């Protein structure tokens, strides 16, 4: 039996960028389905101090000011 372990940083952001290359090099966050919290953040979004689990209503101004894709 062969085992493999893959550690993918920002998986959901990376997956979105595979299907939409226009998102590359842009700040990107993926929001949760029910409560709109940031569940994945690109390196660019992390640099803008978007915290993991931050609800959209708290980061809305930052998202709009910096053009962060959601």
N, C-alpha and C positions, 0 to 999 in steps of 0.2 A: 504494500500500500504506500502511495506517495502522498505527502502532505505539502501544502503550499500556504504561505501566509503573505497577504498583500496588504500593505498599509498605504492607503491613499489619502493624502491630505486634502481637505475640503472636497470630499467626494461629490456631493451634489452640485457644487459649483463647477467642478471639473466636468461632470457629466453634461451639464447644461452647455458648457463651452464646446463640447464635442459636436453637439447638434446645432449650435448657433455660433459660428466663429466670430461674429460681430461682437460677442461679449468678451472676447479675449482682450486683456490689458485694460479692462474697465472694471471699476469696483462693482462687485456683485454679491448679493445676499439671497439666500433661499429662505422663504418663510414657511412656518409650519401651517398645516391645513386648518386647524380649528381656531387657534388663538393668535395667529399672525406674529409669531416670535421668530427671530433669526436663528435658524438651525444649522446653517452653513454660511461661511463668510470667506470670500477670496482674500488673498494676501493684501490686495489694495483696500478692501473694506476694513480689514483688521488694522491697517495703518491709519485709517480714519477713526479708530477707536470705537468701532461697532463691537459690542460685547455679545458673546454667545448667549442666546436666550432672551436678548433684549426685545421687548414688544414694540411693534411698529409705531404705536402711538407715542412712544418715548423717543424714537429715533427719526421720526418723519422729517423734521427740519434738516437734519444732517443728510438724510437721503436726498431730499430735494436740492439742497445747497451744492452737493458734490456730484449730483447726477448718478447716484448709485442705482444700478439695475436691480429689480426685485423679481 
